[in-house]
Every structure is written in structure tokens, then in C-alpha cells.
């Protein structure tokens, strides 16, 4: 069992990620349908991650449900499956015309279609994640935008399913900002598929309750070791590591955070917002109920808290 846990800690993510990318490339070479490939790779990753969470958890208490599974399922269904499909369809319709006009105006195709597919993927990651980095950072630094993004930081534990906990408007903004330039510049469907595989597999591992040690890979991937700091209760730690799928732009702009003397703590969430709604509908409405949520949170903070609470805050069981 010790060997198995060590293997999960050091090797599970690199091997699983590489296998997913190879599966995507092989599927493209064989002409398999993109949606089926993505579904198969994502499902296989979910199974692997869910099992590993039980064998080698970062924190055992993160495996204990907090009446949050139904909420996270709804968020994943809406914000990770339905909404991206609708947005992609709409963006493709609009951007195809824009890409054609841009090519006609310039006299050449902007996107380097003759590059190897993996080189195109690297370019797509750098470009899309640059824009997403700044949007994510603004969502932490601008109070009105934070009202949308707070939903993602509201869980009191991290596990694979709450990788999909995003307010739909948060998802819509991030998806549009990151994907629009790629479609406008003419990135192919194959590039978009490989980018989506990267995002899906990385996101599931990023939030997974699995003890991981990635060493130098932490300077490429925005993986769990780094992302757990981003969910810290301490603002000075949470406002770091903004990269969603690569950490490169945090290194460039000075927001990379990975102290060598300690690990991210078990307590995660939003320290001053104890009354943030726990149910899906309440979270959908939260940006427009913000003053009342803040007022209720101040009332909760004034009440004495039991010393044996498993987490620093108990989500409100409201709508």
C-alpha cells in the first residue's frame, strides 16, 4: 500500500495526463468523433481520480460529503457541459465570419496551420491562458466581478467534482475570453479538441483530493499543489496562482506562490462570507443578493463557533 500511495503521489497525474493526450492524438489520427473521444477521456479520468482520492487523499476529511454533491453536480452539468456547448456553437458562428474577413483583409491565414499539432496546442494554451489569467485576476481584484467568482471559492473542501463549481456568468466570461481569439485567428477543430482534453483532465486533477508532488512540473501545470493555495482562507495566499491550466503567466507577472516550508492548509473557502448560500439556486442569485449575504455573514461571525467543527465554516443550508 505504501508503494501504491507513493506511485499515486508522484506518478499518477503525469501518467494519466500523458495517456489522455496520447489518446486524443490517436483518436484524431483514426478520425474518431470529437465529442465521443472527449467524453471517453473525461469519464476515464473521473474514475481514476475518484479511486485515487480514497486511496491517497490529501486530507481525509475532504472525502466527507458536506451536503455539496447535488450543488456541484448541477454546476458541472450547467457550467461544464451545457453552457460551453452553447457558447462554442455561438462563437463559431460569429467567429467563422470574422476569421474569413480577417484572412481576406490580411491576405493570409493568421493561425499557423502548418505547424505540428502539439506546437499549435502550445500556442493556443499561451494565448488563451494569457487572457484568462487577467480575467481571473480581475475577478479577485474587482469587487463586482468577485461576486461572480465567489461561487467557485465557496466550497469548504476540495474534491474532483467541485472543479465544475462556477457561476454560469463566470463560465461564460472565461470561455468567451479564452476561446474567441483562437476561433477568430482560425484555430482548427483538432486544436480545440486537444485544448479541451488538456482543460478537462487538468481541471479534475487540479481540484482532486489526492496527495501529489510534481516537482519541476509545478512550473508548467497549475496543479493541485499550487491551486490549493488559491483556495486558501488567507487573502494574501488566495490572490495568487491565477493560472487555470498553466502557471506560466503567474511566473511572468509575479503571482506564483509555492512556499517550500509548508503545505496548503485543510481549511479552504471564503473567510468572511460564512452565510454564502450552499444550494445551487441560491448561488445563482448570489451576485444580486450580495449585500444581504454580507450582512448575514456578519451576524454568523458574531456567534460562538464550536471548537470541534471539522471545517472553519458551515455553509448556509439556504436555497
N, C-alpha and C positions, 0 to 999 in steps of 0.2 A: 504493500500500500504506500509506503514511503517513496518508493521509486515512481509509482504511478503519479503521486501528487507532485513530485519534482518534475516529471515529464510534462504534466499539465501546466505547471508554473512557468517553465522556461520554453517549452516547445509547442504547446497546443495552438496558440494563436498564429505563430509563423507558419506552421504546417497547414493549419486549416485555411488561412488566408491564401497561401500559395496554391493549395488544392482548388480553392474556389476560383481563383484567377485562371488557372490552367483549364479547369472545367469550362469556364466561359470561352476561352480561346478555342478549345477543342469543339465546343458546340457551334461556334461561329464557322469553323473550318468545315463542319459537316452540314451546315445550313439549317440547323435546328431553329425552331421558332423562339424568338427572344423572350416572350412572356413566360413560356414553359421553362426555359432554362433558368431564368431569374427566380421563378417560384421554387424550382427544384433545389437550387443552390441555397436559397434563403431557408427553406424548410430543413435541409440537412444541417445548416449552421445552427438553427434553433435547437435541434435535437442534441447536437454536440455540446452547445453552451449550457443547456438546461441540465444535462447529466453532469457536466464538469462542475457546475455550481454546487451540486450536492456532494461531490467527492472532495473538492478542494476549494471551499469558499474563502473569500477574503475575511468576511465576518459572518459567523453562523447565524446571528440574529437577522441579517439581511435576507435570509431564506424564509423567515416567518412572515406570512401574509399580514397586511395591515388594512384589510378591507379596501385594498387598492387594485386588485386584479381586474375587476369589472371596469373600473375607470381607465386603466391602462389598455385594456382590450379595445374599448371604444376609441381612445385616442389613436391607437395603432391602426384600427380599421379606417378611420376617417382621415387622419393626417399622414399615414404612411402608405395607404393603398388607394383609397378612392380619390382623394384630393390631388395627389401627384399625377394620376392618370388623366384627370380632367384638365389640370393645368398644362400638362405636356401636350395634350391634344390642341388646346387653345393656343399655346405658344408656337407650336409647329405651324399651325395655320397662318398665324400672323408673321412669324419669322421667316417662313419659306419665301414669302413675297419680299420681305426686307433683304434677305440674303441674295435673292436674284437681282434686286436693284443695286445692292452694294457691289456685286460682281460686275454688273454691267457698267456701273459708274467708274470702277477702278480698272476694268479691263482684264482682270484675272481673279481667280478664286483665292480668297484670303486664307482659308484653312489649308494647312499643309497635307493634303490628301495622299501625297506620295510617300510621306514618312511611314516608317513601320508603325503598326497599330499601337504598340506599347509606348512609343515616343509620342504619338498623338494623345494617348491617355495621360502621360505625364504633363503635357501642355494643358490639357483640359483640366487636370487637377490644380495646377498652379493658377490658372486664370480664374476658374470658378471659385476656388477656395480663397483667393485674394479678396474677391468681392464679398463672399460670405463671411470672411473674417471680420471685415469692417462693419457689416450689418450686425453681426453677433456682438461685436464690441459696443456698438451704439445702443443695442438693446439693454446692455448693462449700464451704460453711462447716461442714457436719456430716460428720465422718469416715465414719460408716456409710453415709450417703446418697452420699458421694463414691465409694464402691466401685461403686455402680451407674452413676454418671455418667462415671467414668473411661474407660469404653469409648469414649465419644464423643470424648474428648480424646486417645486413644491414637494416631491416625494421625500419621505423620511428614511428611505432605504434605496439602494441601487441594486437592480437585477435586470435581466435581459429584456423583459417586456416593457419597462418604462423608458427604453430607448426611443419609443414612439410617442411618449407623452409630450405633445406640443399643441399649443393652441392653434386652430386652423389658420388664423391670420398670420401667426408666426411662421408656420409651414409655407403658406402662400408667398410671403415676402422672401424667405430664404430660397425657396425653389425658383422663384422668378429671377432673383438677383443672380443666382449661380448658373442657371441654365440658359437664360436669354442670350448672353454673349456667345455661348457655344453654338446655339442654333443660328444666331444671326451671322456668325462667321462661317457657317457651313459644316460643322462637325457632323460626321456620319452617324447613322443609327448604330453601327457597330461600336463606335467610340462611346456613344451614350450608354449602351448596354454595359460595357466594361466599367464605365464610371459608376453606374448604378450598382453593379456587383460589389465594387470596392466599398461604396457607401453602406450597402446593406450588411455585408459581413463585418466591416469595421464597426458599425454602429452597435450591432448586437454584442460584440466583444467589449466595446468601449464601456458599456453600462453593466456588463455582466458581473455578478458577484463571484469572481474567480480570482484567486491569488495569482498574479502574473509578475514576472520580472523579464523585461525585454532588453535591458542594457542599451547598446547603441541604437537600437530600433526606436527608442523613445525620441530620437532626434529626427525621425521621419513621421511616424504614426502619432496621432493624438489619442493614444490608447488609455486603458483604464488607470494605469499608474499616474498618468497626468490628469486625466479627466476627473478623477475623484477629488482632486484639489479644487477643480472648477465648481464642484457641488458643496464645497465647504461652507459651514455656517459663518466663517470669518470673511468679511468683505474683501480684505486685502489678499486673501487666497482665492476666493471665488472669482474675482475680477482678473483672472489670469487664464492662460491656456484656452484661448478662444477658438482655436482651430477645431473644426468638426471632424475632419478626415485626414488632414495632415497638420503637422505642428510647425511647418517651415516658416509661416508668416509670423507666428509668435516669436520665433527666434530672431527674425528680421526686425520686428518692431518692439522688442524688449518686453514681451508679456509672457515669455516662457517661464514656468515655475516648477521646479522639481528638486526640492531640498534633499540632500543626501543623508541627513541625520535623523529623519523620521518619515513615517508614512501618513497618508491622509487619514483623518480620524473617522470613526464609525458614524459619528453624528453628522448628518447632512440635512440640507433643506434650506429654509429661509428663516434666519434667526429672529427677525422682528415681525413675522407675519403668521403667528400661530393660528389665526382664525381663517386662513385661506381655505376655501371650500375643498372638500375631498371628493365630491361627486362630479361626474362629467359635465352635467348641465351647469352646475354652479361655477365650474372652471371656465366654461364657455362665456358665461356672463360676467366673470370677474373683472375684466377691464372697465366695465361700465358701473361696477359696484365697488370700485376701489376705495372711496372714502369710508364706506360702511365697513369694509373688510379691515381697514386700518384702525378704525375706531373699536371694532370688536376685538382686534388683536391687542390693543392697549388694555382692554378690560381683562383679557385672558392673562396677560403678563402680570397683572396685579394680584392674581390669585396664587396661593401657595401651590407648589408642584411637589408631588410625591418623589421621594429620593430613589424609589425603585423603578421608575419609569424606564422602559427599555430604550427609548429614544428621547431626545431633548424636547420634542413637541408631539402632541397628539393632534392629528388632523381633525378639523371640524366635520362631523358627520352630516352636514347640511346637504343641500341639493346637489 
